[in-house]
Amino acid sequence: MSPNTTLEDRTCLVTGGSRGIGKATAIELGEAGAEVAVNYKSSLESAERTVEEINEAGGSAIPVKANVADPAEVAAMAAEVHDAFGTLDVLINNAGITKDTRFDRMTDADWHNVIEVNLHGTFYCTRAFYEDLVGSDHGRLINISSIVGEQGNYGQANYAATKSALIGFTRTLAREMGRYGSTANCVAPGFTMTDMLKVVDEEIQEKIKRKIILGRFAEVEDIAGVIGFLAGPDASYITGEVISVNGGMNI
């Protein structure tokens, strides 16, 4: 984020904020001066480390527990965020899971579990904070899609379906939120050095890397910087867009 950019007047929530892209994003926002709620499902220790890092850098952050696939837990999380920080300005729907397998081997549970977290979770969180976002002078909805949602990927029919759906969801919300002056955008990361990628066989990693023009996987900070930009004042006239951050894999 530009050193001239400040988010001191913004309150943000990052779902899945205890690790990977979510953690890097929470730190990016916190270091820019935002108040940050770091959502986690079960990894309290990791969430607390993220919060500690933000607070030590002079920011303000709290951990907030919720399984985003559970609407009751999301409602409780919203109440906790409101009690701590007041209304929300920026919602980053980042929480997501994978259950990878070839389609002809995919079980009902493989399909539904991914849909419930990645898609239903985005719906529940957006619904819980929608009035905040459209009531804010700088409301921002930022949904994290994926290059897999743009291109598909072998063994990821469930994940690809959710990440493609987020693009349509975001563009629809951009139309509906625009009359309030609030924006909705999507960030579609390419293959990024997170726990999801680290478990992929090295030979497959090398095949993927050969398709990337820049010749490397993204670091989480590469993605967090774009999310931070969309959350800030310089992005006030960008809405309904899918920002692909993939090292050139779409060319």
Secondary structure, 3 states (H helix, E strand, C coil): CCCCCCCCCCEEEECCCCCHHHHHHHHHHHHCCCEEEEEECCCHHHHHHHHHHHHHCCCEEEEEECCCCCHHHHHHHHHHHHHHHCCCCEEEECCCCCCCCCHHHCCHHHHHHHHHHHHHHHHHHHHHHHHHHHHCCCCEEEEECCHHHHHCCCCCHHHHHHHHHHHHHHHHHHHHHHHHCCEEEEEEECCECCHHHHCCCHHHHHHHHCCCCCCCCECHHHHHHHHHHHHCHHHCCCCCCEEEECCCCCC
